[in-house]
Amino acid sequence: MSQLLRNTASTEGVASLEIALATYNGAHHLPALLGSLFAQSCQDFRIVVADDNSNDATRAVLTDFQSRYPGRIRVVGFSTRSGGAAANFARLSNYLRADYVSYCDQDDVWLPHKVAASLERIRAAEARHGHTCPILIHTELELVDSGLRRLHPSFWRYISIDPERHDLRELLVEMSVAGCTLTVNRAHYELARPIPPEAVMHDHWLALVAAALGKMEFISEPSVLYRQHGSNVSRRREKGSRAFLQRMQEILGHRTLQRDRENFDRLARQAGVFLVRYGQALAPAQRHLVRMFASLPEMGRGRRCVSLLRNGVLRTSFVHNLALFYVLLHTGRDPALRNARRC
């Protein structure tokens, strides 16, 4: 690794990297995560935690690690609950101040090279594009069960999504960045914050900013053991012919229609807010694309499908696109979802 990576943590000021950790009732898995962070080959980081008023032993675990690693963990206190992981990460983002930030989930385990590899890559990207360019780095994940037993060596192959789909048109409709692997530079997170409540998730918003206004790079080597269990926000998707038929039955039987409608509406709202915030900075083709996507709820059913096809806004797999177009054809025009689009 580059000599730019120091092996000991800063004891004064701010470390080169802050790890943003949002916690809520995570006491069971939190010791394994924190242990993996303090086992990193590069220790030039501090951890900034937003605990969402946990009522289990989460705060006790954090206090224990603070005593074991003085000055390495800063807990940001809030008097009220945020209401979910997206909102907790959003408000945590307002308290970050290092040169680089990595986002971290409470129930994963980081592999020992994660910090070093991310810093190496993002500094190399800054050398090419400049420190004022917003840059986002993300990595592969290894899928494991609740006991850290391997389920699949590649999360992205498992769910049939290409993690190098970094174009804005693709990210508007499908997320291909895992928030627990991403690292951004200061130019990026200062441009992206405050993360609005309309963001589907903090990582989706960060990815849109990088795709539209900066640079994104993917590291194909896994850096995180991505633990899958019943309480994950991002749930495991089965593969194979049996799973395909089951998903088809869900779509055609309307069993997931309401959920898929809500996801579609959230994506459109996110695009509308993104357009209001960054419309003047977007290239004309990008501005047209985002305006079109934000307008989908107001369009007639057929026009929605034609607009997506004409602009190449599609998901990775056939079944995912089938689900999307089925929703578009079975959801009426809703003027109440109108987004501000005049930028």
LUMPAFI-184045 format. One record per residue (C-alpha): x, y, z; residue number from 1. Coordinates in steps of 0.001 Angstrom, whole numbers, plus 524288, in hexadecimal, padded with zeros to 5 digits. Example, Ala and Ser with C-alpha at 12.3 -4.5 7.8 and 13.67 -1.06 7.14 Angstrom:
BEGIN
[atom [8300C; 7EE6C; 81E78]; 1],
[atom [83566; 7FBDC; 81BE4]; 2],
END
This chain:
BEGIN
[atom [80000; 80000; 80000]; 1],
[atom [803EA; 80E06; 7FDFD]; 2],
[atom [80C2D; 814D9; 80821]; 3],
[atom [80108; 81E9C; 808E9]; 4],
[atom [7FA2A; 814B3; 8118E]; 5],
[atom [7FE94; 81604; 81F98]; 6],
[atom [7FE1F; 80A66; 828B3]; 7],
[atom [7FAA6; 811BF; 834FF]; 8],
[atom [7EEF8; 81A43; 837F9]; 9],
[atom [7EFF3; 828EC; 83975]; 10],
[atom [7EFCD; 82D03; 847A6]; 11],
[atom [7ED6C; 83B74; 84501]; 12],
[atom [7E3D5; 84213; 83BDB]; 13],
[atom [7DC13; 83A30; 8320C]; 14],
[atom [7E0AC; 82D65; 82C2A]; 15],
[atom [7E165; 82C4E; 81D5E]; 16],
[atom [7D549; 823A4; 81D76]; 17],
[atom [7C8D1; 823DB; 82558]; 18],
[atom [7C07B; 8179F; 825B7]; 19],
[atom [7B223; 81B6A; 826A5]; 20],
[atom [7AAD7; 81133; 82E91]; 21],
[atom [79C2E; 81210; 830F0]; 22],
[atom [79788; 80913; 83BDF]; 23],
[atom [78A90; 8049F; 8414E]; 24],
[atom [788F3; 7F8E9; 84A49]; 25],
[atom [79516; 7F2CA; 8447D]; 26],
[atom [79B96; 7ED99; 850C0]; 27],
[atom [79BA3; 7DF79; 84C16]; 28],
[atom [7A417; 7E1B0; 84002]; 29],
[atom [7AAB8; 7EE91; 8435E]; 30],
[atom [7B68C; 7E8BE; 84A91]; 31],
[atom [7BA3A; 7E0C1; 83E85]; 32],
[atom [7B94F; 7ECBF; 835D1]; 33],
[atom [7C12B; 7F584; 83ED5]; 34],
[atom [7CB32; 7EAC3; 840CE]; 35],
[atom [7CCE8; 7E9D5; 83212]; 36],
[atom [7CEBC; 7F891; 8310E]; 37],
[atom [7D96D; 7F8B7; 83B4C]; 38],
[atom [7DFDA; 7ED28; 83474]; 39],
[atom [7E193; 7F4D8; 827CE]; 40],
[atom [7EF34; 7F52E; 821F6]; 41],
[atom [7EDEC; 803F8; 820F5]; 42],
[atom [7E982; 80AB8; 82D71]; 43],
[atom [7E92C; 818D1; 828A3]; 44],
[atom [7DACB; 81A97; 82BB5]; 45],
[atom [7D10F; 81E60; 83607]; 46],
[atom [7C351; 8193D; 8377A]; 47],
[atom [7B7D2; 822A5; 83847]; 48],
[atom [7AB84; 81C33; 83D88]; 49],
[atom [79D64; 82090; 83D51]; 50],
[atom [795B5; 817D2; 84671]; 51],
[atom [7871C; 8188B; 843FE]; 52],
[atom [7834E; 817AD; 85261]; 53],
[atom [785A8; 8090A; 85399]; 54],
[atom [77ED5; 8021A; 85ECD]; 55],
[atom [787F8; 7F667; 85F33]; 56],
[atom [79667; 7F5E7; 86301]; 57],
[atom [79B43; 7FD5E; 85710]; 58],
[atom [79FB4; 80933; 85EE5]; 59],
[atom [7A6A2; 80073; 868A4]; 60],
[atom [7AE19; 7F9E4; 85D92]; 61],
[atom [7B1F2; 8071D; 85819]; 62],
[atom [7B658; 80BD6; 8657D]; 63],
[atom [7BE7C; 7FF96; 86755]; 64],
[atom [7C58A; 80194; 85A68]; 65],
[atom [7C764; 8100E; 85D50]; 66],
[atom [7CE91; 80C5A; 869C7]; 67],
[atom [7D6DE; 80256; 86296]; 68],
[atom [7DA35; 80B90; 8575A]; 69],
[atom [7DA9E; 81956; 85D1F]; 70],
[atom [7D7D2; 8244F; 85395]; 71],
[atom [7D430; 81B1C; 84875]; 72],
[atom [7C54F; 81B14; 849B2]; 73],
[atom [7BCB2; 8272A; 84A0C]; 74],
[atom [7AE46; 8250F; 84D01]; 75],
[atom [7A50E; 82FAD; 84826]; 76],
[atom [79955; 83085; 85120]; 77],
[atom [78B59; 8335C; 84D21]; 78],
[atom [77FA6; 83530; 85602]; 79],
[atom [775D8; 82F33; 84C94]; 80],
[atom [77599; 8236D; 843A8]; 81],
[atom [777ED; 825DB; 8353D]; 82],
[atom [76E1F; 81B84; 83148]; 83],
[atom [776DE; 81282; 8295E]; 84],
[atom [78442; 80F9C; 823DB]; 85],
[atom [78312; 81916; 8186E]; 86],
[atom [77FA7; 824A5; 8212C]; 87],
[atom [789EE; 820F1; 82B4B]; 88],
[atom [794B3; 8206C; 82108]; 89],
[atom [78FA0; 82D1D; 81B2F]; 90],
[atom [790E5; 834BD; 827CC]; 91],
[atom [79DE4; 82E3F; 82AF1]; 92],
[atom [7A330; 83336; 81DF8]; 93],
[atom [7A1DD; 84127; 822EE]; 94],
[atom [7AC1E; 83E97; 82D87]; 95],
[atom [7B71D; 8397B; 824DE]; 96],
[atom [7C378; 84156; 82293]; 97],
[atom [7CECD; 83898; 81E59]; 98],
[atom [7D559; 83835; 8110B]; 99],
[atom [7CE52; 82B6D; 80E2D]; 100],
[atom [7C257; 82481; 81374]; 101],
[atom [7BE86; 8161F; 8133A]; 102],
[atom [7B0C3; 811E5; 816A5]; 103],
[atom [7AEF4; 80612; 81F44]; 104],
[atom [7A3C4; 7FCF6; 82337]; 105],
[atom [7A311; 7F806; 83126]; 106],
[atom [7A185; 7E99A; 82DF1]; 107],
[atom [7AC52; 7E764; 823EA]; 108],
[atom [7BA9C; 7E3AA; 8255F]; 109],
[atom [7C55D; 7EAD1; 81E1B]; 110],
[atom [7D094; 7E31B; 81840]; 111],
[atom [7DE0B; 7E7BD; 81CEB]; 112],
[atom [7E1BD; 7EEE3; 81053]; 113],
[atom [7D513; 7F6A8; 80EE5]; 114],
[atom [7D9DC; 803E5; 813C8]; 115],
[atom [7E715; 8031B; 80D13]; 116],
[atom [7E18E; 7FEE7; 7FFE8]; 117],
[atom [7D709; 80960; 7FFF9]; 118],
[atom [7E06F; 8144A; 80398]; 119],
[atom [7EA4B; 80FB6; 7F993]; 120],
[atom [7E031; 80FD3; 7EEAD]; 121],
[atom [7D9A2; 81CAE; 7F21C]; 122],
[atom [7E6A0; 823D4; 7F364]; 123],
[atom [7EABE; 81E7C; 7E634]; 124],
[atom [7DDDB; 8234B; 7E07B]; 125],
[atom [7E00C; 830C2; 7E65D]; 126],
[atom [7ED95; 83108; 7E043]; 127],
[atom [7E736; 82F0E; 7D2F3]; 128],
[atom [7DB26; 8379A; 7D46E]; 129],
[atom [7DEFF; 84189; 7DED4]; 130],
[atom [7DB10; 84350; 7ED08]; 131],
[atom [7CF70; 84BCA; 7E955]; 132],
[atom [7C934; 840C3; 7E18E]; 133],
[atom [7BED2; 83936; 7E935]; 134],
[atom [7C369; 82B0D; 7E991]; 135],
[atom [7BCBA; 81EBA; 7EE6E]; 136],
[atom [7C364; 81182; 7EFC6]; 137],
[atom [7BBE3; 80501; 7F280]; 138],
[atom [7BF93; 7F6B5; 7F327]; 139],
[atom [7BB1C; 7E8D1; 7F1B5]; 140],
[atom [7B536; 7E1C8; 7FD7B]; 141],
[atom [7B56E; 7D3B9; 801E8]; 142],
[atom [7A7E2; 7CF0E; 805AD]; 143],
[atom [7A745; 7C7F9; 812C5]; 144],
[atom [79C96; 7C341; 81BEA]; 145],
[atom [79A35; 7C7D3; 829DB]; 146],
[atom [7A535; 7BEFF; 82E8A]; 147],
[atom [7AECB; 7C44A; 8244A]; 148],
[atom [7AE48; 7B7BA; 81C5C]; 149],
[atom [7B035; 7BA60; 80DE8]; 150],
[atom [7A404; 7BA78; 80573]; 151],
[atom [7AA3F; 7BFCC; 7F91C]; 152],
[atom [7B79C; 7C5CF; 7F5E2]; 153],
[atom [7B176; 7D100; 7EE3E]; 154],
[atom [7A56D; 7D853; 7F2ED]; 155],
[atom [7A3B1; 7DF1A; 7E5D4]; 156],
[atom [7A423; 7D28B; 7DDE1]; 157],
[atom [79ABF; 7CC83; 7E797]; 158],
[atom [7905E; 7D6D1; 7E53E]; 159],
[atom [79372; 7D822; 7D6A5]; 160],
[atom [79704; 7E68E; 7D6C3]; 161],
[atom [7A2F1; 7EC74; 7D02D]; 162],
[atom [7AA21; 7F4B0; 7DA76]; 163],
[atom [7B0F0; 7FC7A; 7CFD8]; 164],
[atom [7A42C; 80228; 7CABD]; 165],
[atom [7A824; 80FF5; 7CE52]; 166],
[atom [7A042; 817AB; 7C46B]; 167],
[atom [795F7; 820FD; 7C9A5]; 168],
[atom [78B33; 81AD8; 7C14C]; 169],
[atom [78DCC; 80DAF; 7C7AB]; 170],
[atom [78ED8; 81292; 7D593]; 171],
[atom [781FF; 819E9; 7D4AD]; 172],
[atom [77AB2; 80CFE; 7D3D6]; 173],
[atom [783CF; 802FD; 7DA27]; 174],
[atom [78DD1; 803D3; 7E503]; 175],
[atom [79B02; 7FD8C; 7E222]; 176],
[atom [7A2C4; 802AD; 7EDBD]; 177],
[atom [7A2E3; 7FC73; 7FB3B]; 178],
[atom [7A35D; 8071A; 80586]; 179],
[atom [7AB3B; 7FEDF; 80F00]; 180],
[atom [7B6A6; 7FE9B; 80557]; 181],
[atom [7B70A; 80C7C; 80051]; 182],
[atom [7C144; 816DE; 802F8]; 183],
[atom [7C008; 82503; 7FE8B]; 184],
[atom [7C8E9; 830C6; 7FED3]; 185],
[atom [7C5EE; 83DD7; 8052C]; 186],
[atom [7C20E; 84425; 7F84E]; 187],
[atom [7B7B7; 839AA; 7F6C1]; 188],
[atom [7B17B; 83963; 8042F]; 189],
[atom [7B13A; 8482B; 8056A]; 190],
[atom [7AA30; 848FF; 7F864]; 191],
[atom [7A0C0; 83E10; 7FBE9]; 192],
[atom [79C99; 842E2; 8094F]; 193],
[atom [792F6; 8453A; 80EE2]; 194],
[atom [78D45; 83855; 80A50]; 195],
[atom [77EB9; 83B24; 80895]; 196],
[atom [773C7; 83320; 80EB9]; 197],
[atom [76F31; 82FBE; 800FB]; 198],
[atom [77B9C; 827E0; 7FE79]; 199],
[atom [77865; 81971; 7FD26]; 200],
[atom [78493; 81693; 8052A]; 201],
[atom [790AD; 81E7D; 8084E]; 202],
[atom [7991B; 81602; 7FF71]; 203],
[atom [78FEE; 81795; 7F3DE]; 204],
[atom [79089; 82657; 7F53A]; 205],
[atom [79F6C; 8260F; 7F64C]; 206],
[atom [7A03B; 81D8A; 7EA2A]; 207],
[atom [79792; 826D1; 7E258]; 208],
[atom [7A036; 8325F; 7E605]; 209],
[atom [7AC7B; 82B37; 7E1B8]; 210],
[atom [7A659; 8265A; 7D517]; 211],
[atom [7A151; 833C7; 7D124]; 212],
[atom [7ABCA; 83CE1; 7D645]; 213],
[atom [7B7EF; 834F1; 7D949]; 214],
[atom [7BE86; 827DF; 7D772]; 215],
[atom [7BBBD; 81A0D; 7DC3C]; 216],
[atom [7C4EC; 80E60; 7DCB4]; 217],
[atom [7C2E5; 80037; 7E085]; 218],
[atom [7CC85; 7F73D; 7E777]; 219],
[atom [7C98F; 7E94F; 7E360]; 220],
[atom [7CFD5; 7E30C; 7EF4E]; 221],
[atom [7C67B; 7E102; 7FAE0]; 222],
[atom [7C920; 7E9DA; 80676]; 223],
[atom [7BD62; 7E6C0; 80F13]; 224],
[atom [7B6B4; 7DA8B; 81426]; 225],
[atom [7A8AA; 7DE62; 81166]; 226],
[atom [7A05F; 7D7DE; 81BA5]; 227],
[atom [792BB; 7D3DD; 81747]; 228],
[atom [7880E; 7D12E; 82126]; 229],
[atom [779C8; 7D43E; 823A0]; 230],
[atom [77BA0; 7E254; 8280C]; 231],
[atom [78424; 7E721; 81CE2]; 232],
[atom [77F6A; 7F32E; 815C7]; 233],
[atom [784BB; 7ED75; 80921]; 234],
[atom [77F45; 7DFCF; 80819]; 235],
[atom [784F4; 7D424; 80142]; 236],
[atom [77F70; 7D0BA; 7F3EF]; 237],
[atom [77EEC; 7C26F; 7F011]; 238],
[atom [78316; 7BDD5; 7E2A3]; 239],
[atom [77FFB; 7B2A4; 7D990]; 240],
[atom [7740B; 7AE2B; 7D1E2]; 241],
[atom [76BDD; 7ABA7; 7DE03]; 242],
[atom [76E7A; 7B955; 7E323]; 243],
[atom [76B95; 7BEF3; 7D5AB]; 244],
[atom [75E62; 7B83F; 7D53C]; 245],
[atom [75B69; 7BCA8; 7E311]; 246],
[atom [75E7E; 7CABC; 7DF8D]; 247],
[atom [75600; 7C9B1; 7D360]; 248],
[atom [74AC8; 7C4CB; 7DBB4]; 249],
[atom [74CB0; 7D032; 7E4FD]; 250],
[atom [74C5D; 7D9D5; 7D9C2]; 251],
[atom [740FB; 7D403; 7D247]; 252],
[atom [73967; 7D111; 7DEAF]; 253],
[atom [73AA5; 7DF24; 7E397]; 254],
[atom [7407F; 7DA13; 7F04F]; 255],
[atom [74B74; 7E417; 7F008]; 256],
[atom [744B6; 7EE72; 7E7DC]; 257],
[atom [74285; 7F81B; 7F2E9]; 258],
[atom [75087; 7F6E8; 7F79A]; 259],
[atom [755BA; 7F883; 7E9C4]; 260],
[atom [74CF0; 80454; 7E7A0]; 261],
[atom [75268; 80A9B; 7F3E6]; 262],
[atom [7605B; 807FB; 7EF5A]; 263],
[atom [75D4E; 80E0D; 7E22E]; 264],
[atom [75772; 81A13; 7E8A4]; 265],
[atom [76340; 81B97; 7F193]; 266],
[atom [76CA8; 81AD8; 7E614]; 267],
[atom [764E0; 82551; 7DEE1]; 268],
[atom [76461; 82E35; 7EAD0]; 269],
[atom [772FE; 82C91; 7ECD2]; 270],
[atom [7755B; 83074; 7DEAE]; 271],
[atom [76CC0; 83C6E; 7E040]; 272],
[atom [77428; 84142; 7EC26]; 273],
[atom [78111; 83E38; 7E57A]; 274],
[atom [77CE2; 8468F; 7D9E9]; 275],
[atom [77936; 85204; 7E299]; 276],
[atom [7861E; 8514B; 7E9F9]; 277],
[atom [78F8B; 84F10; 7DE9D]; 278],
[atom [787F5; 8525E; 7D23C]; 279],
[atom [7902A; 85E33; 7CEA1]; 280],
[atom [79CC4; 85663; 7D01B]; 281],
[atom [79848; 84B10; 7C78D]; 282],
[atom [79B7A; 849CC; 7B93B]; 283],
[atom [78F7D; 84C1D; 7B094]; 284],
[atom [78E16; 83D96; 7AD66]; 285],
[atom [78EE9; 83A26; 7BBD0]; 286],
[atom [784F9; 84488; 7BF66]; 287],
[atom [77B89; 83F45; 7B52F]; 288],
[atom [77D71; 83175; 7BA3A]; 289],
[atom [77AF9; 834C9; 7C879]; 290],
[atom [76F4A; 83D5E; 7C514]; 291],
[atom [76961; 8324C; 7BD32]; 292],
[atom [76B25; 8288B; 7C832]; 293],
[atom [765A8; 831CC; 7D267]; 294],
[atom [759BB; 833E5; 7C9BD]; 295],
[atom [7564B; 82583; 7C83F]; 296],
[atom [74B68; 82575; 7D298]; 297],
[atom [7444A; 83027; 7CB23]; 298],
[atom [7450E; 8295A; 7BDF2]; 299],
[atom [73B55; 82020; 7B808]; 300],
[atom [73EA5; 811C1; 7B969]; 301],
[atom [74307; 80F5C; 7AB85]; 302],
[atom [74AEC; 81BD6; 7AAC7]; 303],
[atom [752AF; 817CF; 7B6D1]; 304],
[atom [75757; 80B58; 7B06C]; 305],
[atom [75A75; 81231; 7A3A2]; 306],
[atom [76228; 81CCB; 7AAD2]; 307],
[atom [76A8D; 812F2; 7B221]; 308],
[atom [76D2E; 80AEB; 7A5F6]; 309],
[atom [77031; 816D5; 79DAC]; 310],
[atom [779E1; 81BED; 7A7B5]; 311],
[atom [77FF8; 80EB6; 7AABD]; 312],
[atom [77C33; 80F28; 7B91B]; 313],
[atom [77BEF; 800B2; 7BC2C]; 314],
[atom [77FA3; 7F74E; 7C6F7]; 315],
[atom [789B8; 7EC85; 7C594]; 316],
[atom [78193; 7E03D; 7C47B]; 317],
[atom [77583; 7DC34; 7BCE8]; 318],
[atom [76D7F; 7D911; 7C903]; 319],
[atom [770DF; 7E609; 7CF82]; 320],
[atom [76CB0; 7ED57; 7C33E]; 321],
[atom [7605A; 7E52F; 7C26C]; 322],
[atom [75CE8; 7E90E; 7D050]; 323],
[atom [75F93; 7F760; 7CD58]; 324],
[atom [75734; 7F7F2; 7C10D]; 325],
[atom [74C5F; 7F03B; 7C780]; 326],
[atom [74BC2; 7FA91; 7D224]; 327],
[atom [74BE6; 80591; 7C81F]; 328],
[atom [74082; 7FF6D; 7C0D5]; 329],
[atom [73891; 7FCE2; 7CD28]; 330],
[atom [73A31; 80A07; 7D3D8]; 331],
[atom [73183; 8154B; 7CFEE]; 332],
[atom [735B6; 82355; 7CE06]; 333],
[atom [7370D; 82A25; 7DB29]; 334],
[atom [737DA; 83919; 7DAA8]; 335],
[atom [73A42; 8392A; 7E966]; 336],
[atom [747DF; 833F4; 7E6AC]; 337],
[atom [74B84; 83FD1; 7DE8C]; 338],
[atom [759D6; 843A0; 7E021]; 339],
[atom [75F81; 85118; 7DE25]; 340],
[atom [7670E; 85013; 7D16D]; 341],
[atom [76977; 85DDB; 7CC85]; 342],
[atom [77820; 85FA9; 7CDC8]; 343],
END
